[in-house]
Amino acid sequence: MSWRWPVTRRTVLPSGEVLTLRPLERGDRVAWESLRRRNRAWLSRWESTVPGEPRRPMSFRRLRRGFDLAARDGVLLPFVIDVDGRIVGQMQLFDVVWGSRAGGWAGYWLDEATTGRGYATWGLATLLDHALLIAGLHRVEVGIRPENTASLAVVARLRLPEEGLRRGLMHVEGAWRDHRCFAVLAEDLGPGGFAEGGLVALLRRSG
């Protein structure tokens, strides 16, 4: 295990923009709250819910503190997606377990106004490279609802192997939802793997 926090990862996109995965900072409050407020309806279709409980927005201070504590405990990597100094969403590694499994799940959301620019694809590639090549995980899974065509296009571009449908995997938008599941192993990014050298390198090779 070579986990550490805080940590920042940067990737230069083909457009020349710099995509940065970084911790949520105290000075992000106004931008973060504005982003979440503008995207409330857009994100409600995809974000997890708790059965029988109404949505209760968490204060920025409490959210940031919870992120930091969980990251230091090695169970969460809560990055914001920053493009040229502007927050456009979140990319996180969650439900991390160590020991004989050494795995976790990856998820993200984007500002609706910034979709279609490759930020999710390059951000997920950056996160998975960090998790599997640096942080010490062996396996990372990605679960996507079958109707989420935009996210399915992201994993297709990254060539993540699909492992099948998991019924009622997560409670989303008030009901238990099926998810198509994809997974990548550390070996997949090593010699002879489908993404030797990492997923960011794979994207660069594929143009």
C-alpha positions as CSV (number, residue, x, y, z in Angstrom):
1,M,0.0,0.0,0.0
2,S,1.4,3.4,-1.0
3,W,-1.7,5.5,-0.3
4,R,-1.2,9.1,0.7
5,W,-3.4,12.2,1.1
6,P,-3.6,15.0,0.1
7,V,-2.5,14.3,-3.5
8,T,-2.9,16.1,-6.8
9,R,-2.7,14.6,-10.3
10,R,-2.5,16.6,-13.5
11,T,-3.0,15.7,-17.1
12,V,-2.6,17.9,-20.2
13,L,-5.4,17.4,-22.6
14,P,-5.1,17.3,-26.4
15,S,-6.8,20.7,-26.4
16,G,-3.9,22.1,-24.3
17,E,-6.2,22.5,-21.2
18,V,-4.8,21.2,-17.9
19,L,-7.1,18.8,-16.1
20,T,-6.3,18.5,-12.4
21,L,-7.7,16.1,-9.9
22,R,-7.2,17.7,-6.5
23,P,-8.7,17.9,-3.0
24,L,-11.6,20.2,-2.3
25,E,-10.2,23.3,-0.7
26,R,-11.6,25.9,1.7
27,G,-11.6,28.6,-0.9
28,D,-13.7,26.4,-3.3
29,R,-16.9,27.0,-1.3
30,V,-18.6,29.6,-3.4
31,A,-17.8,27.9,-6.7
32,W,-18.7,24.4,-5.3
33,E,-22.1,25.5,-3.9
34,S,-22.9,27.3,-7.1
35,L,-22.0,24.3,-9.2
36,R,-24.1,21.9,-7.2
37,R,-27.0,24.4,-7.2
38,R,-27.0,24.8,-11.0
39,N,-26.8,21.1,-11.5
40,R,-29.3,19.8,-9.0
41,A,-31.9,18.6,-11.5
42,W,-29.2,17.3,-13.9
43,L,-27.5,15.2,-11.2
44,S,-30.6,13.8,-9.5
45,R,-31.0,11.1,-12.1
46,W,-27.6,9.6,-11.4
47,E,-26.6,10.2,-7.8
48,S,-27.2,7.6,-5.1
49,T,-30.1,8.0,-2.6
50,V,-30.9,6.3,0.8
51,P,-34.1,4.3,0.9
52,G,-36.8,6.0,2.9
53,E,-34.8,9.1,3.6
54,P,-35.2,12.6,1.9
55,R,-32.2,14.2,0.4
56,R,-30.4,16.4,2.9
57,P,-27.7,18.6,1.5
58,M,-24.5,18.5,3.6
59,S,-22.8,21.8,4.5
60,F,-19.6,22.5,2.6
61,R,-17.6,22.6,5.8
62,R,-18.9,19.2,7.0
63,L,-18.5,17.7,3.5
64,R,-14.9,18.8,3.2
65,R,-14.1,17.5,6.7
66,G,-15.7,14.2,5.9
67,F,-13.8,13.9,2.6
68,D,-10.5,14.6,4.3
69,L,-11.0,12.1,7.2
70,A,-12.1,9.3,4.9
71,A,-9.2,10.0,2.5
72,R,-6.7,9.9,5.4
73,D,-8.2,6.6,6.5
74,G,-7.6,5.1,3.1
75,V,-11.2,4.5,2.1
76,L,-11.9,7.4,-0.3
77,L,-10.1,9.6,-2.8
78,P,-12.4,12.6,-3.1
79,F,-11.0,14.7,-6.0
80,V,-12.6,17.7,-7.7
81,I,-12.1,18.0,-11.4
82,D,-10.4,21.3,-12.1
83,V,-9.8,22.4,-15.7
84,D,-7.6,25.4,-16.1
85,G,-8.4,26.6,-12.6
86,R,-12.2,26.1,-12.8
87,I,-14.1,23.3,-11.0
88,V,-16.2,21.3,-13.4
89,G,-17.2,18.3,-11.3
90,Q,-15.9,15.5,-9.1
91,M,-14.0,12.3,-9.6
92,Q,-13.7,9.9,-6.8
93,L,-12.5,6.4,-5.7
94,F,-14.8,5.1,-3.0
95,D,-15.6,1.9,-1.0
96,V,-11.9,1.2,-0.9
97,V,-10.9,-2.1,0.8
98,W,-7.4,-3.3,1.4
99,G,-5.9,-6.7,2.5
100,S,-6.7,-9.6,0.2
101,R,-8.9,-7.6,-2.1
102,A,-7.2,-4.2,-2.5
103,G,-9.9,-2.7,-4.6
104,G,-12.5,0.0,-4.9
105,W,-15.1,1.7,-7.1
106,A,-14.7,4.8,-9.3
107,G,-17.4,7.4,-9.9
108,Y,-17.8,10.9,-11.1
109,W,-20.1,13.7,-12.1
110,L,-19.7,16.7,-14.3
111,D,-21.3,20.2,-14.7
112,E,-23.9,19.7,-17.4
113,A,-22.5,22.7,-19.3
114,T,-19.0,21.0,-19.7
115,T,-20.1,17.6,-20.9
116,G,-18.9,16.3,-24.3
117,R,-15.4,17.8,-24.0
118,G,-13.6,14.6,-22.8
119,Y,-13.2,15.7,-19.2
120,A,-14.8,12.6,-17.8
121,T,-12.8,10.3,-20.0
122,W,-9.4,11.9,-19.3
123,G,-10.3,12.4,-15.6
124,L,-11.3,8.7,-15.2
125,A,-8.1,7.6,-16.9
126,T,-6.1,9.8,-14.6
127,L,-7.8,8.5,-11.5
128,L,-7.5,4.8,-12.5
129,D,-3.8,5.3,-13.4
130,H,-3.2,6.8,-9.9
131,A,-5.2,4.1,-8.1
132,L,-3.6,1.1,-9.9
133,L,-0.1,2.3,-10.7
134,I,0.7,4.6,-7.6
135,A,-1.8,4.1,-4.7
136,G,-1.4,0.3,-4.6
137,L,-4.8,-1.0,-5.5
138,H,-5.2,-4.2,-7.6
139,R,-8.7,-3.7,-9.0
140,V,-11.1,-0.8,-9.6
141,E,-14.7,-1.2,-10.7
142,V,-17.1,1.2,-12.5
143,G,-20.9,0.7,-12.3
144,I,-23.1,2.5,-14.9
145,R,-26.8,2.5,-15.3
146,P,-27.8,1.0,-18.7
147,E,-29.5,4.2,-19.8
148,N,-26.5,6.4,-19.0
149,T,-25.2,6.4,-22.6
150,A,-22.7,9.2,-21.9
151,S,-20.9,7.3,-19.2
152,L,-21.0,4.1,-21.3
153,A,-19.2,6.0,-24.0
154,V,-16.5,6.9,-21.5
155,V,-15.7,3.3,-20.5
156,A,-15.9,2.3,-24.1
157,R,-13.2,4.8,-25.1
158,L,-11.0,3.5,-22.2
159,R,-11.7,-0.1,-23.3
160,L,-12.6,-1.2,-19.8
161,P,-13.6,-4.8,-19.8
162,E,-17.3,-5.4,-19.0
163,E,-18.1,-8.1,-16.4
164,G,-21.9,-8.1,-16.7
165,L,-25.1,-6.7,-15.2
166,R,-25.5,-6.4,-11.4
167,R,-29.1,-6.3,-10.5
168,G,-30.3,-3.7,-8.0
169,L,-26.7,-2.7,-7.3
170,M,-27.4,0.8,-5.9
171,H,-30.3,2.9,-4.8
172,V,-30.6,5.8,-7.2
173,E,-33.4,8.3,-7.9
174,G,-35.6,6.6,-5.3
175,A,-35.3,3.0,-6.4
176,W,-32.9,0.1,-6.6
177,R,-31.2,0.3,-10.0
178,D,-29.4,-2.2,-12.2
179,H,-25.9,-1.3,-13.3
180,R,-23.6,-2.6,-16.0
181,C,-20.2,-3.2,-14.4
182,F,-16.7,-2.8,-15.7
183,A,-13.4,-3.4,-14.1
184,V,-9.7,-2.8,-14.6
185,L,-6.8,-4.6,-12.9
186,A,-3.3,-3.4,-12.2
187,E,-2.1,-6.1,-14.6
188,D,-4.1,-4.5,-17.4
189,L,-1.8,-1.5,-17.2
190,G,1.4,-3.5,-17.1
191,P,3.4,-5.4,-19.7
192,G,1.1,-7.2,-22.0
193,G,-2.0,-5.6,-20.7
194,F,-4.6,-3.9,-22.9
195,A,-3.5,-0.5,-21.6
196,E,0.2,-1.0,-21.0
197,G,1.7,2.1,-19.4
198,G,-1.6,3.4,-18.2
199,L,-5.0,4.6,-19.5
200,V,-3.8,8.1,-20.1
201,A,-1.1,6.7,-22.4
202,L,-3.7,4.6,-24.1
203,L,-5.8,7.7,-24.9
204,R,-2.8,9.5,-26.3
205,R,-1.9,6.5,-28.5
206,S,-5.5,6.2,-29.8
207,G,-5.7,9.9,-30.6
